[in-house]
Amino acid sequence: MKKQISMLLATACAASLLAACGGSGSTAASASAADSTAASSEKTAADAASLYENAQKPDKLVWWVHDGMHQEDGSEQWIADFDAKTGIDLELDFIDNNEYTKKLELAYASDTVPDTFDLNGETLGNYAAQGAIADLTDLVHESGLYDKVDKNLWDALTVNGKIYGVPRETPSAIVTYVRKDWLDRLGMDVPTTYDEFIEMLTRFKNEIPECTAPYTAPGLKSTQALPEFYQGATADYVKVDGKWVDGMAQDNMLTALQNLQDAYTAGLIDQEAITNTTSSCRDEWYAGTVGLWGETLTVRLKQNVPDAEVIALPPIEGATYLYSAPSVQVISSKLSDEQVASVYKYFIEYMHDGGEGQVLFQSGVEGVHWQQSGNNIDPLPTISKPAEAFRKAWITPWLALTPMTATDKNVEVSQEVTDSLAVVSANAKNISVFPVSEQRTMITSDLTTTRENIISRVAMGQLTPEEGMAEYKAQAETLNVAQALEEMNANA
């Protein structure tokens, strides 16, 4: 299978992105690319139009990815179908999420950079600033893709006025889901205020025998996963009146910390939430023992609890639903301008073409992942989990970046998903890509640990919210968060 790319990486290689510039070794990244500049040069509109119009299909393409369809669910068949449809020899390397960033750094250091790969919002700015990825602004406009996508999303992804990556799909938002059947059993309405929300959790805990945890989440630091308790506060960097600030140091974090402490010590939040992973939260939800959680998880729940009814909760007063920072497809700047245009036109644009390519990236291979049924695509059983319908290849169909123009490739969406998308569309806000800051990058690991530690200790009652805030500010000063913010605002 063309899934693994053999790379002999010397352990002594420096992990700097700019170490050892060169091509990836694929046809798309021929030897001539080694002479190209690391960052795309400024081009006139005529130059950009010519590059896009005259782009030649690459013979071979190397793609790295850290999420999507696994080998056991048919990625070999998917690659074969992509090759047959496009005439491009695709080499795909699926890398575990916890190894992905390190392997990319080593790839730059060892001159084995893939032609195209994905980045998240936290790392996009750094790669762009170091000239490691190509400027796609002109290509996005020339191809017409810019006009097909919500401008707010492009704005959230822009780095210094330029577009360096195209989202694989529209970012999702973490919406809180509630067991409507439990509300009905208690004769309660959907809560709209924080007091009503807490009353609901309390009654779930005290009056629903099978409820072992009224609310669960993967950790306590995420504003996205616990929006009702944070009430608009955040433990991360955030823009306030156009300026980047440390959300954890803002006054509204005191209220958030008090909310978390009150709810956790009262047993309204899963006592394992501090160490929970996303998968452990899913297991609890699937078992039917949790009343609220923020994901689209109704199908598996109903397999275990057929009578369960789930609704997406509109945000209560003061709560804010946030879109996730999107994963974006980028192209190595080690390629020449002509090669960048080729990869963009015949790979990135192909996955959003509204037809054959988009169907392949969304629904997979006909006869393996889906079958035709009238004008609809009916998903087939997932190869590794035959009891579940195949959900997506690389793009979630209902989160497609561009509309499907093929009239006979419709995907039916459940009412629960439709309802949750409506809640998201009406209420969720985008998260902007972080500006470049060497100091922020350097302290990210220590700062994240500090934030998680203090929030957990406050929640467990080991610190008061005031003590937690004081300790955090002292540690943030030691880590020089102020310098990170100065750099972020200078580069915004």
LUMSEVO-869901 format. One record per residue (C-alpha): residue number from 1; residue in three letters; y, x, z. Coordinates in pm, whole numbers. Layout:
BEGIN
TORDO  num  residu      py      px      pz
TORDO  NUM     Ala       Y       X       Z
...
***
This chain:
BEGIN
TORDO  num  residu      py      px      pz
TORDO    1     Met       0       0       0
TORDO    2     Lys     351     118     -79
TORDO    3     Lys     461      45     275
TORDO    4     Gln     470     377     452
TORDO    5     Ile     682     666     327
TORDO    6     Ser     544    1001     430
TORDO    7     Met     813    1205     599
TORDO    8     Leu     754    1540     764
TORDO    9     Leu    1047    1557    1000
TORDO   10     Ala    1110    1877    1190
TORDO   11     Thr    1159    1796    1555
TORDO   12     Ala    1437    2051    1576
TORDO   13     Cys    1650    1864    1319
TORDO   14     Ala    1992    1764    1441
TORDO   15     Ala    2035    1387    1460
TORDO   16     Ser    2381    1385    1309
TORDO   17     Leu    2423    1144    1020
TORDO   18     Leu    2615    1399     821
TORDO   19     Ala    2361    1678     854
TORDO   20     Ala    2199    1779     524
TORDO   21     Cys    2341    1567     243
TORDO   22     Gly    2108    1492     -47
TORDO   23     Gly    1908    1232    -237
TORDO   24     Ser    1616    1023    -116
TORDO   25     Gly    1380    1151    -379
TORDO   26     Ser    1345     813    -552
TORDO   27     Thr    1435     755    -917
TORDO   28     Ala    1738     558    -800
TORDO   29     Ala    1846     866    -607
TORDO   30     Ser    1794    1139    -864
TORDO   31     Ala    1895    1500    -817
TORDO   32     Ser    2237    1435    -964
TORDO   33     Ala    2321    1228    -656
TORDO   34     Ala    2334    1542    -446
TORDO   35     Asp    2659    1634    -615
TORDO   36     Ser    2824    1298    -544
TORDO   37     Thr    3074    1263    -265
TORDO   38     Ala    2964    1117      69
TORDO   39     Ala    3218     837      55
TORDO   40     Ser    3292     630    -254
TORDO   41     Ser    3612     731    -430
TORDO   42     Glu    3886     482    -499
TORDO   43     Lys    3826     305    -828
TORDO   44     Thr    4045      89   -1045
TORDO   45     Ala    3949    -271   -1110
TORDO   46     Ala    3848    -174   -1463
TORDO   47     Asp    3623     103   -1330
TORDO   48     Ala    3456    -138   -1088
TORDO   49     Ala    3401    -397   -1358
TORDO   50     Ser    3250    -135   -1586
TORDO   51     Leu    3017      -1   -1316
TORDO   52     Tyr    2888    -348   -1239
TORDO   53     Glu    2859    -462   -1602
TORDO   54     Asn    2682    -146   -1720
TORDO   55     Ala    2452    -102   -1420
TORDO   56     Gln    2101      -9   -1529
TORDO   57     Lys    1788    -134   -1357
TORDO   58     Pro    1639     143   -1139
TORDO   59     Asp    1280     244   -1205
TORDO   60     Lys    1206     295    -838
TORDO   61     Leu    1364     184    -510
TORDO   62     Val    1311     285    -147
TORDO   63     Trp    1386      14     112
TORDO   64     Trp    1372      48     490
TORDO   65     Val    1372    -260     710
TORDO   66     His    1312    -332    1077
TORDO   67     Asp    1250    -707    1077
TORDO   68     Gly    1095    -972     857
TORDO   69     Met     745   -1011     714
TORDO   70     His     473    -787     853
TORDO   71     Gln     179    -640     664
TORDO   72     Glu     -68    -881     823
TORDO   73     Asp     129   -1172     678
TORDO   74     Gly     121   -1057     317
TORDO   75     Ser     383    -790     258
TORDO   76     Glu     146    -609      20
TORDO   77     Gln     129    -919    -198
TORDO   78     Trp     505    -959    -168
TORDO   79     Ile     571    -605    -292
TORDO   80     Ala     332    -657    -584
TORDO   81     Asp     513    -979    -678
TORDO   82     Phe     854    -811    -651
TORDO   83     Asp     733    -528    -875
TORDO   84     Ala     596    -776   -1131
TORDO   85     Lys     910    -989   -1137
TORDO   86     Thr    1163    -707   -1152
TORDO   87     Gly     984    -413   -1311
TORDO   88     Ile    1104    -199   -1018
TORDO   89     Asp     858      16    -825
TORDO   90     Leu     947     -75    -465
TORDO   91     Glu     854     143    -170
TORDO   92     Leu     895     -50     154
TORDO   93     Asp     887     102     499
TORDO   94     Phe     878    -148     788
TORDO   95     Ile     990      37    1101
TORDO   96     Asp     968     -97    1456
TORDO   97     Asn    1306    -197    1595
TORDO   98     Asn    1300      52    1883
TORDO   99     Glu    1236     343    1643
TORDO  100     Tyr    1461     236    1357
TORDO  101     Thr    1790     403    1449
TORDO  102     Lys    1627     732    1539
TORDO  103     Lys    1432     743    1213
TORDO  104     Leu    1749     677    1015
TORDO  105     Glu    1925     963    1191
TORDO  106     Leu    1633    1194    1122
TORDO  107     Ala    1623    1079     759
TORDO  108     Tyr    1984    1189     712
TORDO  109     Ala    1913    1518     884
TORDO  110     Ser    1600    1585     674
TORDO  111     Asp    1737    1463     340
TORDO  112     Thr    1497    1167     308
TORDO  113     Val    1747     882     321
TORDO  114     Pro    1624     552     171
TORDO  115     Asp    1823     399    -113
TORDO  116     Thr    1892      80      82
TORDO  117     Phe    1841     -21     443
TORDO  118     Asp    1983    -258     702
TORDO  119     Leu    2226    -199     988
TORDO  120     Asn    2354    -417    1270
TORDO  121     Gly    2712    -483    1367
TORDO  122     Glu    2717    -217    1639
TORDO  123     Thr    2627      68    1405
TORDO  124     Leu    2783     -40    1074
TORDO  125     Gly    3127      99    1154
TORDO  126     Asn    2994     439    1257
TORDO  127     Tyr    2789     483     940
TORDO  128     Ala    3087     374     730
TORDO  129     Ala    3326     612     908
TORDO  130     Gln    3092     907     851
TORDO  131     Gly    3063     834     480
TORDO  132     Ala    2692     765     517
TORDO  133     Ile    2694     433     331
TORDO  134     Ala    2857     321       9
TORDO  135     Asp    3169     107     -16
TORDO  136     Leu    3051    -217    -179
TORDO  137     Thr    3385    -400    -181
TORDO  138     Asp    3444    -392    -557
TORDO  139     Leu    3084    -477    -641
TORDO  140     Val    3084    -775    -406
TORDO  141     His    3397    -909    -576
TORDO  142     Glu    3290    -827    -933
TORDO  143     Ser    2954    -999    -887
TORDO  144     Gly    3118   -1318    -761
TORDO  145     Leu    2923   -1300    -434
TORDO  146     Tyr    3241   -1281    -228
TORDO  147     Asp    3349   -1630    -334
TORDO  148     Lys    3009   -1783    -252
TORDO  149     Val    3016   -1680     114
TORDO  150     Asp    3231   -1799     404
TORDO  151     Lys    3539   -1575     419
TORDO  152     Asn    3517   -1568     800
TORDO  153     Leu    3184   -1389     771
TORDO  154     Trp    3326   -1127     536
TORDO  155     Asp    3621   -1082     773
TORDO  156     Ala    3384   -1026    1066
TORDO  157     Leu    3200    -758     869
TORDO  158     Thr    3500    -576     726
TORDO  159     Val    3550    -215     836
TORDO  160     Asn    3900     -79     769
TORDO  161     Gly    3951    -344     501
TORDO  162     Lys    3629    -263     316
TORDO  163     Ile    3286    -422     280
TORDO  164     Tyr    3001    -180     336
TORDO  165     Gly    2714    -423     371
TORDO  166     Val    2592    -765     260
TORDO  167     Pro    2425    -990     518
TORDO  168     Arg    2065   -1070     437
TORDO  169     Glu    2127   -1419     576
TORDO  170     Thr    2395   -1615     753
TORDO  171     Pro    2393   -1508    1119
TORDO  172     Ser    2234   -1749    1360
TORDO  173     Ala    2383   -1858    1688
TORDO  174     Ile    2191   -1891    2012
TORDO  175     Val    2213   -2259    2095
TORDO  176     Thr    2094   -2404    2425
TORDO  177     Tyr    1803   -2644    2384
TORDO  178     Val    1716   -2904    2644
TORDO  179     Arg    1411   -3118    2703
TORDO  180     Lys    1550   -3459    2611
TORDO  181     Asp    1231   -3626    2734
TORDO  182     Trp    1307   -3486    3081
TORDO  183     Leu    1661   -3621    3068
TORDO  184     Asp    1521   -3962    2977
TORDO  185     Arg    1269   -3949    3262
TORDO  186     Leu    1557   -3892    3502
TORDO  187     Gly    1789   -4144    3339
TORDO  188     Met    2047   -3874    3274
TORDO  189     Asp    2297   -3833    2993
TORDO  190     Val    2349   -3506    2806
TORDO  191     Pro    2579   -3294    3027
TORDO  192     Thr    2931   -3224    2906
TORDO  193     Thr    3078   -3034    3203
TORDO  194     Tyr    2958   -2745    3418
TORDO  195     Asp    2906   -2969    3722
TORDO  196     Glu    2693   -3208    3514
TORDO  197     Phe    2502   -2913    3374
TORDO  198     Ile    2421   -2779    3721
TORDO  199     Glu    2322   -3128    3836
TORDO  200     Met    2080   -3151    3543
TORDO  201     Leu    1919   -2815    3627
TORDO  202     Thr    1892   -2910    3993
TORDO  203     Arg    1718   -3237    3913
TORDO  204     Phe    1484   -3065    3666
TORDO  205     Lys    1385   -2825    3946
TORDO  206     Asn    1344   -3090    4214
TORDO  207     Glu    1216   -3392    4022
TORDO  208     Ile    1011   -3263    3726
TORDO  209     Pro     678   -3140    3873
TORDO  210     Glu     584   -2927    3570
TORDO  211     Cys     923   -2753    3567
TORDO  212     Thr     879   -2402    3707
TORDO  213     Ala    1214   -2274    3580
TORDO  214     Pro    1498   -2505    3478
TORDO  215     Tyr    1665   -2239    3261
TORDO  216     Thr    1533   -1915    3115
TORDO  217     Ala    1687   -1635    2910
TORDO  218     Pro    1598   -1279    2806
TORDO  219     Gly    1809   -1099    3064
TORDO  220     Leu    2132   -1194    3238
TORDO  221     Lys    2387    -977    3054
TORDO  222     Ser    2403   -1173    2731
TORDO  223     Thr    2691   -1415    2691
TORDO  224     Gln    2506   -1560    2394
TORDO  225     Ala    2194   -1644    2595
TORDO  226     Leu    2380   -1786    2898
TORDO  227     Pro    2699   -1943    2759
TORDO  228     Glu    2721   -2220    3019
TORDO  229     Phe    2734   -1971    3306
TORDO  230     Tyr    2967   -1721    3140
TORDO  231     Gln    3222   -1989    3048
TORDO  232     Gly    3382   -1780    2775
TORDO  233     Ala    3358   -1448    2960
TORDO  234     Thr    3157   -1157    2818
TORDO  235     Ala    3009    -837    2950
TORDO  236     Asp    3075    -661    2620
TORDO  237     Tyr    3377    -544    2424
TORDO  238     Val    3581    -836    2297
TORDO  239     Lys    3903    -898    2108
TORDO  240     Val    4180   -1063    2311
TORDO  241     Asp    4506   -1144    2131
TORDO  242     Gly    4410    -907    1853
TORDO  243     Lys    4329    -615    2084
TORDO  244     Trp    3987    -480    2187
TORDO  245     Val    3928    -490    2564
TORDO  246     Asp    3638    -439    2802
TORDO  247     Gly    3514    -792    2866
TORDO  248     Met    3327    -689    3178
TORDO  249     Ala    3655    -582    3339
TORDO  250     Gln    3842    -906    3267
TORDO  251     Asp    3932   -1153    3541
TORDO  252     Asn    3714   -1432    3397
TORDO  253     Met    3403   -1222    3468
TORDO  254     Leu    3448   -1303    3838
TORDO  255     Thr    3380   -1670    3766
TORDO  256     Ala    3084   -1580    3543
TORDO  257     Leu    2932   -1356    3810
TORDO  258     Gln    2976   -1624    4076
TORDO  259     Asn    2812   -1883    3849
TORDO  260     Leu    2516   -1653    3787
TORDO  261     Gln    2476   -1573    4155
TORDO  262     Asp    2492   -1937    4263
TORDO  263     Ala    2244   -2055    3999
TORDO  264     Tyr    2002   -1765    4038
TORDO  265     Thr    1983   -1776    4416
TORDO  266     Ala    1936   -2155    4398
TORDO  267     Gly    1639   -2108    4166
TORDO  268     Leu    1805   -2279    3871
TORDO  269     Ile    1766   -1970    3651
TORDO  270     Asp    1421   -1824    3592
TORDO  271     Gln    1365   -1566    3866
TORDO  272     Glu    1204   -1339    3605
TORDO  273     Ala    1511   -1357    3380
TORDO  274     Ile    1635   -1016    3493
TORDO  275     Thr    1328    -847    3341
TORDO  276     Asn    1243   -1112    3082
TORDO  277     Thr    1185   -1023    2722
TORDO  278     Thr    1239   -1266    2437
TORDO  279     Ser     864   -1303    2394
TORDO  280     Ser     806   -1387    2761
TORDO  281     Cys    1078   -1654    2740
TORDO  282     Arg     904   -1800    2436
TORDO  283     Asp     574   -1815    2623
TORDO  284     Glu     730   -2012    2907
TORDO  285     Trp     902   -2248    2664
TORDO  286     Tyr     585   -2302    2462
TORDO  287     Ala     396   -2385    2781
TORDO  288     Gly     641   -2666    2853
TORDO  289     Thr     745   -2533    3194
TORDO  290     Val    1109   -2459    3109
TORDO  291     Gly    1383   -2715    3059
TORDO  292     Leu    1638   -2510    2867
TORDO  293     Trp    1646   -2207    2645
TORDO  294     Gly    1844   -2095    2344
TORDO  295     Glu    1623   -2075    2031
TORDO  296     Thr    1471   -2292    1759
TORDO  297     Leu    1130   -2322    1921
TORDO  298     Thr    1029   -2684    1898
TORDO  299     Val     725   -2655    1673
TORDO  300     Arg     518   -2435    1904
TORDO  301     Leu     631   -2635    2207
TORDO  302     Lys     507   -2959    2053
TORDO  303     Gln     171   -2802    1977
TORDO  304     Asn     119   -2764    2351
TORDO  305     Val     323   -3065    2471
TORDO  306     Pro     303   -3330    2195
TORDO  307     Asp     535   -3572    2377
TORDO  308     Ala     813   -3317    2423
TORDO  309     Glu    1148   -3411    2272
TORDO  310     Val    1404   -3136    2221
TORDO  311     Ile    1773   -3151    2138
TORDO  312     Ala    2037   -2889    2073
TORDO  313     Leu    2296   -2918    2348
TORDO  314     Pro    2657   -2925    2229
TORDO  315     Pro    2847   -2663    2430
TORDO  316     Ile    2964   -2795    2761
TORDO  317     Glu    3330   -2769    2852
TORDO  318     Gly    3432   -2403    2874
TORDO  319     Ala    3116   -2265    2711
TORDO  320     Thr    3122   -2078    2381
TORDO  321     Tyr    2836   -2045    2134
TORDO  322     Leu    2848   -1716    1945
TORDO  323     Tyr    2692   -1613    1617
TORDO  324     Ser    2474   -1306    1638
TORDO  325     Ala    2612    -993    1477
TORDO  326     Pro    2452   -1012    1132
TORDO  327     Ser    2206    -760     998
TORDO  328     Val    2359    -626     676
TORDO  329     Gln    2197    -459     376
TORDO  330     Val    2367    -130     293
TORDO  331     Ile    2325     137      25
TORDO  332     Ser    2314     511      85
TORDO  333     Ser    2631     696     -17
TORDO  334     Lys    2411     982    -132
TORDO  335     Leu    2364     790    -455
TORDO  336     Ser    2612     820    -741
TORDO  337     Asp    2851     531    -811
TORDO  338     Glu    2630     425   -1102
TORDO  339     Gln    2318     426    -887
TORDO  340     Val    2491     230    -610
TORDO  341     Ala    2585     -33    -867
TORDO  342     Ser    2225     -46    -989
TORDO  343     Val    2080     -95    -640
TORDO  344     Tyr    2342    -359    -563
TORDO  345     Lys    2293    -555    -885
TORDO  346     Tyr    1914    -544    -908
TORDO  347     Phe    1821    -563    -541
TORDO  348     Ile    2093    -698    -311
TORDO  349     Glu    2232    -946    -562
TORDO  350     Tyr    1879   -1042    -669
TORDO  351     Met    1793   -1160    -317
TORDO  352     His    2091   -1400    -330
TORDO  353     Asp    2061   -1519    -692
TORDO  354     Gly    1994   -1885    -610
TORDO  355     Gly    1671   -1874    -809
TORDO  356     Glu    1365   -1654    -855
TORDO  357     Gly    1484   -1365    -638
TORDO  358     Gln    1613   -1583    -357
TORDO  359     Val    1288   -1783    -351
TORDO  360     Leu    1090   -1460    -324
TORDO  361     Phe    1303   -1321     -40
TORDO  362     Gln    1313   -1654     143
TORDO  363     Ser     974   -1815      96
TORDO  364     Gly     751   -1533     -24
TORDO  365     Val     480   -1541    -290
TORDO  366     Glu     357   -1858    -456
TORDO  367     Gly      -8   -1917    -369
TORDO  368     Val      12   -1680     -72
TORDO  369     His     303   -1815     129
TORDO  370     Trp     393   -2141     -45
TORDO  371     Gln     285   -2393    -303
TORDO  372     Gln     481   -2618    -535
TORDO  373     Ser     496   -2987    -439
TORDO  374     Gly     713   -3190    -674
TORDO  375     Asn    1061   -3043    -641
TORDO  376     Asn     982   -2889    -303
TORDO  377     Ile     833   -2569    -172
TORDO  378     Asp     559   -2646      80
TORDO  379     Pro     484   -2353     312
TORDO  380     Leu     121   -2249     341
TORDO  381     Pro     -41   -2146     670
TORDO  382     Thr      72   -1807     799
TORDO  383     Ile    -199   -1553     725
TORDO  384     Ser    -207   -1408    1077
TORDO  385     Lys    -158   -1747    1250
TORDO  386     Pro    -321   -2019    1036
TORDO  387     Ala    -214   -2292    1279
TORDO  388     Glu     152   -2223    1192
TORDO  389     Ala     327   -2278     860
TORDO  390     Phe     477   -1967     701
TORDO  391     Arg     845   -1960     802
TORDO  392     Lys    1013   -1690     594
TORDO  393     Ala     964   -1362     414
TORDO  394     Trp    1294   -1179     476
TORDO  395     Ile    1553   -1459     468
TORDO  396     Thr    1537   -1780     672
TORDO  397     Pro    1568   -2057     409
TORDO  398     Trp    1810   -2268     612
TORDO  399     Leu    2027   -1962     683
TORDO  400     Ala    2057   -1857     319
TORDO  401     Leu    2376   -1670     238
TORDO  402     Thr    2417   -1851     -95
TORDO  403     Pro    2306   -2200    -207
TORDO  404     Met    1986   -2245    -404
TORDO  405     Thr    2065   -2338    -764
TORDO  406     Ala    1702   -2390    -868
TORDO  407     Thr    1654   -2767    -840
TORDO  408     Asp    1277   -2756    -795
TORDO  409     Lys    1262   -2508    -506
TORDO  410     Asn    1389   -2719    -219
TORDO  411     Val    1276   -2641     136
TORDO  412     Glu    1241   -2931     377
TORDO  413     Val    1407   -2867     711
TORDO  414     Ser    1308   -3044    1032
TORDO  415     Gln    1551   -3278    1201
TORDO  416     Glu    1565   -3049    1505
TORDO  417     Val    1680   -2760    1287
TORDO  418     Thr    1928   -2981    1101
TORDO  419     Asp    2074   -3101    1431
TORDO  420     Ser    2101   -2750    1572
TORDO  421     Leu    2269   -2623    1256
TORDO  422     Ala    2523   -2903    1286
TORDO  423     Val    2597   -2801    1646
TORDO  424     Val    2633   -2437    1539
TORDO  425     Ser    2855   -2517    1241
TORDO  426     Ala    3089   -2727    1454
TORDO  427     Asn    3114   -2493    1751
TORDO  428     Ala    2996   -2133    1704
TORDO  429     Lys    3227   -1835    1659
TORDO  430     Asn    3168   -1508    1472
TORDO  431     Ile    3140   -1172    1645
TORDO  432     Ser    3338    -897    1475
TORDO  433     Val    3187    -560    1388
TORDO  434     Phe    3290    -300    1646
TORDO  435     Pro    3546     -48    1516
TORDO  436     Val    3452     317    1505
TORDO  437     Ser    3465     509    1831
TORDO  438     Glu    3280     831    1907
TORDO  439     Gln    3336     775    2278
TORDO  440     Arg    3190     423    2260
TORDO  441     Thr    2883     554    2081
TORDO  442     Met    2838     834    2332
TORDO  443     Ile    2852     609    2641
TORDO  444     Thr    2680     297    2504
TORDO  445     Ser    2344     359    2672
TORDO  446     Asp    2489     445    3014
TORDO  447     Leu    2745     164    2997
TORDO  448     Thr    2482     -95    2903
TORDO  449     Thr    2263      16    3194
TORDO  450     Thr    2561      -2    3429
TORDO  451     Arg    2653    -354    3321
TORDO  452     Glu    2296    -482    3344
TORDO  453     Asn    2244    -323    3686
TORDO  454     Ile    2562    -466    3839
TORDO  455     Ile    2509    -815    3694
TORDO  456     Ser    2151    -821    3823
TORDO  457     Arg    2251    -709    4173
TORDO  458     Val    2528    -968    4189
TORDO  459     Ala    2291   -1241    4069
TORDO  460     Met    2037   -1150    4336
TORDO  461     Gly    2305   -1158    4606
TORDO  462     Gln    2302    -784    4675
TORDO  463     Leu    2671    -763    4583
TORDO  464     Thr    2950   -1017    4590
TORDO  465     Pro    3119   -1076    4254
TORDO  466     Glu    3424    -889    4385
TORDO  467     Glu    3213    -593    4495
TORDO  468     Gly    3036    -592    4161
TORDO  469     Met    3363    -591    3969
TORDO  470     Ala    3504    -309    4183
TORDO  471     Glu    3192     -98    4135
TORDO  472     Tyr    3192    -163    3761
TORDO  473     Lys    3555     -65    3715
TORDO  474     Ala    3495     260    3903
TORDO  475     Gln    3194     346    3686
TORDO  476     Ala    3377     243    3368
TORDO  477     Glu    3654     484    3463
TORDO  478     Thr    3399     762    3514
TORDO  479     Leu    3248     690    3171
TORDO  480     Asn    3600     684    3022
TORDO  481     Val    3575     338    2868
TORDO  482     Ala    3954     356    2829
TORDO  483     Gln    3915     628    2566
TORDO  484     Ala    3656     419    2380
TORDO  485     Leu    3898     126    2373
TORDO  486     Glu    4184     349    2258
TORDO  487     Glu    3971     473    1967
TORDO  488     Met    3848     124    1881
TORDO  489     Asn    4200     -17    1866
TORDO  490     Ala    4323     280    1664
TORDO  491     Asn    4046     222    1409
TORDO  492     Ala    4052    -158    1407
***
